[in-house]
């Protein structure tokens, strides 16, 4: 199941204005970080996401899929012919994620919820 999405932007403020006007999303800085904004629908029932500064010209929107273990699933990705492009990272008190490529060069993320993450 998709649990999160991220939209990269060359100009975060321009993208924030676009999506706020288009969908009525609430888009606010996460923990005072100006390079990552949290996206929430105004009804709070839709999937949440992030708006972030693009760090690679080919970077595209990423969907994150819920998994029981990032370690287990990164091994599965490799075993099935995919690649890990960003190794496991922590989001303190929230969980862990990794960014992967499938066999068709599509980028996706895997997310392990864990409130004990450091």
HELIX and SHEET records of a PDB file:
HELIX    1   1 UNK A   12  UNK A   23  1                                  12    
HELIX    2   2 UNK A   70  UNK A   79  1                                  10    
SHEET    1   A 8 UNK A  26  UNK A  30  0                                        
SHEET    2   A 8 UNK A  33  UNK A  40 -1                                        
SHEET    3   A 8 UNK A  49  UNK A  53 -1                                        
SHEET    4   A 8 UNK A   2  UNK A   9  1                                        
SHEET    5   A 8 UNK A  62  UNK A  66 -1                                        
SHEET    6   A 8 UNK A 107  UNK A 113  1                                        
SHEET    7   A 8 UNK A  95  UNK A 101 -1                                        
SHEET    8   A 8 UNK A  83  UNK A  91 -1                                        
END                                                                             
